[in-house]
Amino acid sequence: MVRYTVAVCNYNMAETLERSLESILGQLTPEFEVLVVDGGSDDGSVSLLRDLQERHETLRVVELDADPERHLGRDRQIAVERARGDYVLPQLDADDVYDDCIRDFVSIYHAFEAGFDGPLYLNGQGLNIAPASLLERIPYRNLPTSEDRDLWRRLLADDAMLRLEHGSVRESIGYERSVVDEMRYRDFAGKVADAQCGVTLTSCLKWAATAPTSPLERSRPPLAHAMKRGYDCLTFLLAYPVAASRESFPTPTPMRDRAEFDRRLRRVQATAAEHESRLGVTVDRSSLGEAGETAFFGRRGDA
């Protein structure tokens, strides 16, 4: 029997942890295990996880000691290393609740896998899946943030990734960061991580100044749009000296160009119906639940 590991990393998310895990555990069948790697929480999460493990046979908990040198990327890879499944669904978040779509996502993955040349990592919006062997060969690295973007660069260089456009399959129940915190903890930290992974400063500055605008950016007034480009250029210039004192990681040469990464990411992104056509496969929609068919193909019964 093919087995699957649904991997969740937790650090001090006691307020949302039980509700999140119950939303996952409640929709899975025995061939799935849910593996939670706790990164050294001190907010009562560990006690809660132990109680949940007693109640759910398919839940396993890996308790790690807190270590300031070990970051989220390493926790994610520990989940891969400890997984018992042939396939791993990494990066489920302990501050989200999930619709009844996980098994449907797996079914769609296997349909795509049948038409894909080589091992496949499928990236959705809140769900991901790959053979454990692929994530052992191309692992998450010890980055505090943007560990997924670093992984995608190497998967794209290996022609081992597809992206799936689809509707929402989860709802955030965690805290909302302020704009300032979001800029500090996600945007700037992500730029530092890019620098750690060898993405060139020249390509980042060129990308910041010339990258195609998103729908959100096109809705901004011209002055705000110019300020955002200026902000990106300035923060890239500040990020690279910060990264110089941190651990560095090698990245395949083509992926060291920020714009090339974007181009390759867009090339592998499509809806489920578009992937079916490109791969010459058909997803058995009759096997999907209502929530899954709606999320991945639109309304039930749509062509």
GITAJO-V891277 format. One record per residue. RES is the residue in three letters. PSI is psi as a letter, one per 20 degrees, with the letter a starting at -180 (NA if undefined). NEAR is the number of other C-alpha atoms within 12 Angstrom. Layout:
<<RES	PSI	NEAR> <RES	PSI	NEAR>>
This chain:
<<MET	p	9> <VAL	p	18> <ARG	q	24> <TYR	q	33> <THR	p	42> <VAL	o	48> <ALA	p	45> <VAL	p	45> <CYS	p	43> <ASN	p	43> <TYR	o	34> <ASN	l	26> <MET	k	32> <ALA	h	26> <GLU	h	21> <THR	i	28> <LEU	g	38> <GLU	g	34> <ARG	h	26> <SER	g	34> <LEU	h	42> <GLU	h	27> <SER	h	28> <ILE	g	40> <LEU	h	37> <GLY	i	26> <GLN	j	27> <LEU	q	30> <THR	r	22> <PRO	h	20> <GLU	i	23> <PHE	p	33> <GLU	q	36> <VAL	o	47> <LEU	o	44> <VAL	p	49> <VAL	o	42> <ASP	p	41> <GLY	k	33> <GLY	k	28> <SER	q	25> <ASP	k	19> <ASP	j	19> <GLY	i	21> <SER	g	29> <VAL	g	30> <SER	g	21> <LEU	g	27> <LEU	h	39> <ARG	g	22> <ASP	g	18> <LEU	h	26> <GLN	h	24> <GLU	h	14> <ARG	i	17> <HIS	o	25> <GLU	h	20> <THR	j	31> <LEU	p	35> <ARG	q	33> <VAL	p	36> <VAL	o	31> <GLU	p	26> <LEU	q	25> <ASP	q	18> <ALA	p	19> <ASP	o	16> <PRO	i	14> <GLU	i	16> <ARG	p	23> <HIS	a	30> <LEU	g	33> <GLY	h	30> <ARG	g	28> <ASP	g	40> <ARG	h	43> <GLN	h	37> <ILE	h	36> <ALA	g	42> <VAL	g	42> <GLU	h	28> <ARG	i	28> <ALA	q	35> <ARG	i	28> <GLY	q	30> <ASP	h	26> <TYR	q	37> <VAL	p	42> <LEU	n	44> <PRO	r	45> <GLN	k	39> <LEU	q	40> <ASP	p	38> <ALA	j	41> <ASP	k	32> <ASP	q	32> <VAL	q	31> <TYR	p	34> <ASP	r	33> <ASP	m	30> <CYS	i	37> <ILE	g	43> <ARG	h	36> <ASP	h	33> <PHE	g	44> <VAL	g	38> <SER	g	28> <ILE	g	41> <TYR	g	41> <HIS	h	28> <ALA	g	27> <PHE	g	37> <GLU	h	30> <ALA	h	20> <GLY	j	22> <PHE	q	24> <ASP	n	16> <GLY	r	19> <PRO	q	29> <LEU	p	35> <TYR	p	42> <LEU	p	43> <ASN	o	37> <GLY	a	36> <GLN	n	28> <GLY	i	34> <LEU	q	41> <ASN	q	38> <ILE	q	45> <ALA	q	41> <PRO	q	36> <ALA	h	35> <SER	h	23> <LEU	g	29> <LEU	i	37> <GLU	h	23> <ARG	h	20> <ILE	n	31> <PRO	r	33> <TYR	q	36> <ARG	r	36> <ASN	m	30> <LEU	q	36> <PRO	h	31> <THR	r	31> <SER	k	30> <GLU	h	34> <ASP	g	33> <ARG	h	29> <ASP	g	39> <LEU	g	41> <TRP	h	36> <ARG	g	38> <ARG	h	35> <LEU	g	35> <LEU	g	36> <ALA	h	24> <ASP	j	25> <ASP	l	23> <ALA	k	31> <MET	q	39> <LEU	q	41> <ARG	p	32> <LEU	o	35> <GLU	p	27> <HIS	r	31> <GLY	r	25> <SER	p	27> <VAL	j	31> <ARG	r	29> <GLU	p	23> <SER	p	21> <ILE	j	21> <GLY	a	20> <TYR	q	17> <GLU	p	11> <ARG	q	12> <SER	r	11> <VAL	g	11> <VAL	g	12> <ASP	h	14> <GLU	g	15> <MET	h	18> <ARG	g	18> <TYR	h	19> <ARG	g	21> <ASP	g	22> <PHE	g	30> <ALA	h	27> <GLY	h	31> <LYS	h	41> <VAL	g	38> <ALA	g	42> <ASP	g	44> <ALA	h	39> <GLN	h	34> <CYS	j	38> <GLY	j	32> <VAL	p	37> <THR	q	33> <LEU	g	31> <THR	g	20> <SER	h	27> <CYS	g	34> <LEU	g	28> <LYS	g	22> <TRP	g	26> <ALA	h	28> <ALA	h	24> <THR	i	19> <ALA	q	23> <PRO	q	17> <THR	q	18> <SER	r	10> <PRO	h	9> <LEU	g	12> <GLU	h	18> <ARG	h	15> <SER	i	12> <ARG	q	16> <PRO	q	12> <PRO	h	13> <LEU	g	13> <ALA	h	15> <HIS	g	24> <ALA	h	19> <MET	h	17> <LYS	g	24> <ARG	g	26> <GLY	g	20> <TYR	g	21> <ASP	g	28> <CYS	g	27> <LEU	g	20> <THR	h	27> <PHE	g	35> <LEU	h	26> <LEU	h	20> <ALA	h	31> <TYR	g	31> <PRO	h	17> <VAL	g	22> <ALA	h	28> <ALA	h	19> <SER	j	13> <ARG	r	21> <GLU	q	22> <SER	q	22> <PHE	p	25> <PRO	q	22> <THR	p	31> <PRO	q	24> <THR	g	19> <PRO	h	23> <MET	i	32> <ARG	i	29> <ASP	o	28> <ARG	g	35> <ALA	h	27> <GLU	h	25> <PHE	g	33> <ASP	g	24> <ARG	g	19> <ARG	h	26> <LEU	g	27> <ARG	h	18> <ARG	h	20> <VAL	j	32> <GLN	p	25> <ALA	r	25> <THR	r	27> <ALA	g	41> <ALA	h	28> <GLU	g	25> <HIS	g	32> <GLU	g	27> <SER	g	16> <ARG	h	19> <LEU	i	23> <GLY	k	18> <VAL	r	21> <THR	p	24> <VAL	p	30> <ASP	n	22> <ARG	h	29> <SER	i	16> <SER	i	19> <LEU	q	25> <GLY	r	26> <GLU	g	21> <ALA	g	28> <GLY	g	34> <GLU	h	35> <THR	g	26> <ALA	g	35> <PHE	h	41> <PHE	j	35> <GLY	a	21> <ARG	q	17> <ARG	p	17> <GLY	i	14> <ASP	q	13> <ALA	NA	13>>
